[in-house]
């Protein structure tokens, strides 16, 4: 149960932050965001604020934004009975097309035709009087209650996504992946602040009955060289010792501005069934703010580099085992959840950066595919025809659907069957 809850939180944060990136940039660009949903499935709660309907849905997995566009406009089929709520000037401010048993107060209308994109009109017969066709003007910021009960703004053409200039479209598309990368960096900084600072080359204390104690290594000694190699990071010591194993190593330290040399044989120990070699020294940590922030930043940068290398390796030598879907992420989250909070933070940071980078790949269906179309639009100097863009999106959707099915099946096999 703990693993499931942590997975829901991690997955929810990743998707929420991604969608929030698209949302905030679209809003700032004058593109209508009809709905911002937290969760999926049936609606639990809704509230409208500044022309966007915010909903909370029953399934706590991710969320989505609905940008006004050709595929997401308010449409009413002829013959549908709606309720129109008018303002003092007789202009439609609200349309109830839900067919609810408890409609809003207003004028009942059997729709003959409607245009809620360009002309902003709705025509029909009031109260079943089929000999009197009446046409109403619809306010630019009118709302419509859909069949599922969600109330949204209609989507006039001037606030639709495709009507924005190419730079605003590009910014909106890149904002989601960019927010995931930013989240990853922020999480790594938080992780670094929650644990002891980076190790220094100064000895904190020496273990009893250890090789270091036997040769006289003391607290506050600064390790300068090991086997002639300059020591700038404490981690170098274990790396050099592991290469030499139980051979004598030459150690130099700085003690009160004086340099001392020692020869010592590392001690063999068994940790979790694995042989290791130790001197028995522990490092002081640098708990300064700048040191911790620097470590968090460097960890995020290194992680980003590793992910780029992994993506490159995926293209050079493709394998489903190099990919993970929700099932794989859940399995990994369940394992990490047993290791503690700091490990969960590192995992969240890695997955977030990974999600951002992968979404930037120029593949139809991903944000990177949309960015590619934006770049083409910049080059040719005019929008790509909607029918051709729809074909590209469909190809991308089919490709991603097949890939998701394959990855999910492989994850189930790897983590639960094999």
N, C-alpha and C positions, 0 to 999 in steps of 0.2 A: 504493500500500500504506500509506503514511504517513497519508493522508487517511482510509482505512478504519479503521485502528487508533485514530486520534484520535476518529473518529465513534463507535466502539464504546465507548471510554472515556467520552466526553461523554454519550452516550445512556444508558449503564449507570449513571453517577453520578446523572443526573436521575431515572431510574426507581427506583433503589435508595433515594435520599433520600426520594422521595415515599412509597414503600411502607414505609420505616422509620418515617415519621411515623405512619401508620395502625397499624403494629405496636406501637410503644412505648406509645401512648396506649391501645390496646386491652388490652395486658397490664396496664397500671396500673389499668384500669377493671374488671378481673376477667373480661374476655371472652377465651375460649380462642382463641389463635392456633395452629391446628393445624400450619401449615407456613409457613416463611419461606424463599423460594427466591431464589437469585442465579442469573440466567440462565433460559433456557427450554429446552423439549425434554427428551430423555432424561436421566435422573439420572446424575450422575457420582459424587457423594459425598453421604452423609447422616450426621447425628449428632443425637441428641436431647438437649436440655438444658432443664431447668425447663419441662417439658410442651409444648415446641415442637420440631418437627423442622426442622432447618436443612439445606437441600439446596443443592448446587451442580450446575447443569445444563450441558449441552454448548454450547448456543447462548448466547454472552455478550451477550445483548441484554435488558437490563432485569431484571425479576424480579417476584415477586408475594407476597402474603400470603393465606393461607386462614383466614378467620375462621369459627369454628363457627357454623352457621346451618342453617335448614331445607334449603338446597340443598347443604350440605356436611356431611352426617352419615354415620356409619359404617353401611352397609347390607349385609346378607348375604342373597342370594337363597335361598329354600328349595331344598333338593337339593344345595347346595354342600357340599363336604367341607372342613372346617377342622380345624386342630389347636389345642387349648386348653391353655394353660399355666396351672396352678392354683397358688395359694399354699397355705400350711399349713392354712388354714381351708377349703380347697376352693373358694375364690372365683376366678373367672377374672381373671388379670392380663394375659394376652396372647393374642391370637387371630391365627393365621396363616391368612389367606384368600387367599394368593397363588397357591396351587396349585403351589408350587415343588417341584422334584425333591429339594430338600434342606430339608425342613420343620424347624421347631423341635421339640424334644422335648416331648411332651405327650400329651393324649388326643385321638384322632381322632374327629370327630363329623360325621355327615351332618345338616345343619341342617334342622329342620322349621319353626322360626320363631325370630325374634329381635327384641328391642326394646332397642336400645342408646341410646335417648334418654330414656325415662321409667321403665319398669320395670327396666331394666338386667338383662335375662335373655336366655338363649339356650337353646333346646331342640332336641333331636335324638336321633339313634340312634348309640350308641357302637359302633364296630367293625362296623357293618353289621347289628346286632341290631335288626331292625325291630319286634320285639314289645315292646321296652323303651324307651319314650320317657323321656328324662331331661332335667331342667331344671337349669341352672347359673345362679347369680347372678354378675353381672359387676361388677367393681370400678369405682367412679366414674372412676378415673384409669387404667383399663386401656388398652392399646394394641392396634391392629389393623394387620396387615401387608396392604396392599392388593395387588391383582393385579400392579401394576407394581413391587412390591417396596419401596415406601415405607412406613415404619412411622410411624403417627400415633396420637395419642390419639383415643379415641372422643369424641363430642361430646354429652354429656348436656345436657338442655334448660336447666338452670340456668346454664350457662356459654356459651350461645349468644348471638349478637349481639342478636337481637330481644328477648331477655329483660332486657337492661340498661335502666336508666332513660334517658329521652330525652336528658338532659344528657350522659351518657356516650357515647351513640350520636352525638350532635352533635359532641362533642369528637373522637371517633375519625374521623368523616368529614371534619372540617375540618383534621385534623392533617397529612394528606398534602400538600394545596396549600400550607398554611402553612409546612411544612418546605421546599418549593421556593422560596418567597419568602425565607425566612431564608437558605437556601443562596445565593441570588442576592446578598443583601446582604453575606454573608460573603465571597463571591468578589470582589465589587467592592472590599471593604476590603483583601483580599490583593493584588489587582491594583494598587491605589494604593500599597501598601507596596513593591512590586517595581520601581517606576519612579521617576525623579526627582520631587521634590516639585512642587507647583504653581508656576507662574511668578509672579514678583512684578513690580512696576513699576520695579524697580531694574535698571539696565543691567549685565550681566555683562561683555560685551566688544563691540567694534565691528568689523565686517568691514572688511578693507582695501579701499581704493578705493571705498568706499560713500558715499552721500549724507550719512549721519550722520557719518562720519569727516571729510568735507570741510568741514562746518560746525563741527566741534570738539566733538561729543558724546563723552564719556569714560565709562570704566567707573565704576560707583558713582553715576552720575547717576540721579536718580529722575524718571521721566516724570510730570508732574503734569496737564498739559492738552494736548490736540491739537485744533486748530481751535476752541478755546473750550470743548470738552467735557472734563469732569473724567475723568481716567483712574484707574480703581480696579482694573482687570484688564488684564493685558498683551495679551490677545486683542482688546481694543477697538482697539488701534493698527492692526492689520491690517484690521479691519472699516472703520474710518474712511478708511484709505488706499485701500482697494478702491473706495470710493464716489467718492473724488476722483481716482483714477487718477494721471495725470501732471501734475496741477495742484499749485501751490505750497500747502503746508500750514504752519500756524503751530504751532510746538512750544515748550512751556515745560518746563523741568526744574528740579529742586532740587539744588544742588551745595554741600555744606558749609554748609547753612542759608542759602544765597543762591539767589535765583531768577534764572534766565537764560532769555531768549527767542531762538528761532531760526526762520528761515524756510527751508524746504527743499523740493525737488522729488523725490518718490519715483523710484526707478530701476525701469525696466521690465525684467523678466526672464522667461524661458520655463522652466516647470517641467512636465515630462511633457507637452509639447505645448500647455500652457495659459499664457496671459500672466498675469503677476502683477506687483505693484508693491511695492517694499521700501525701507526706510530703511537696512537693514544693521545693526540692533541686535539683541542677544541678551539675554534676561532672566536674572536670577539666580533660582534656585529656592528655595523654602522647604521644607527637608527635615526640619522638625520632625515629631515623631510626631503631634501634634494636627492639624497642617495636612494631613498625608497621610490620616489617618483621616477628617477632615472632608471632604476631596475624595471619598474612596471612598463615604462615606455619602451625600453630595449627588448623586453620580453614580447611585447605586442609587435614590434618591428620584426623580430626574429620569427615569430609565428607567421606573420604575413609572408615573409620570404619562403618559409617552409611550405605554406599553402600554394603559393605560386609555383614552386618546384613540383609539388604533388599534382597540380592541375596540368602542368606541362608533361609530367610523366604519364598522366592519364591519356593524353592525346598520342603520346609516342607508343605506349603499350596499354591499350584499353583492356580493362577487366572490371566486371561487376563487383568484385571483391574490394575494389578501390572506392566504391560508392556506398553511401548509406542513405536510406530513406527514414521516415518516421519510426519504423520498426527498429532499425539499426540504432537510431538516436536514442530510442527508449531503452534498448538493451545497454547501451553505453552509459546512459544516465543512471540506470539502476545500479550499475557497478560503481560509478563515481560517487553516488549518494551514500555508499557504505564507507567512503574514505574521509568524509568531513566537508565542512563548509568551504574551506579554502580551495579544495580540489574541484568543488562544484563551480566556484567562480572561474577557475582556470578553464574548465570545460566549456562554460558559457561563453567566455571570451573567445576561445578557439572556434567554437561552432558559429558564433556571430560573424567573425571575420571571414570564415570559410563561406558562409551563406552569402555575404556581400560580394566576395570575389567571384563565386560561381555564378551569381545572378548577373554579373557583368559580361559573361561570355556571350559573344555575338551569335546566339542561337535563337531562332524564332520561337516565341513563347516565353522567353526570359526577358528581363529588363534590358539585357545587353542586345537582344535582337531588336527591341524597339529603338534603342540608341543608334543601332546601325542604320535603321530606316531614317532617323533624324539626321544623321550625318549625310546620308544619300540626298535627303531633301536640301541640306545646306549646299551640297555640291551642284545639284542640278538647278537649284534656285526656285523650286516650286514643289508644292505638296505632292506626295505620291498618291495616285488615284486610290480611292477607298476600296474599290473592288479588288485591286491588286494587293493592297495591304491586307485585306481580309483573307485572301488566298494564302499569303505568307503566314498569317496568324493561324490559319487552320492547319497548315502543314506542321507548324511548330507545335500546336496543341496535340496533334496525333502523335508526333515524335515523342513529346514529353510524356504523354499518356502511356505509350508502349514502354518507355524507359522506366517510368514509375512502377508499372506492373512488374517489369523484370527485376528491378532493384528490390522491391518489396518481397517478391517471391524468393529472391536470393538471400535477403536478410532473414526471412523466416527459416529458411533451410540452415543458414550458418549459425543462428543464435538459438534456435529451438528444436531443430531436428538432428543436425549433424552431431 
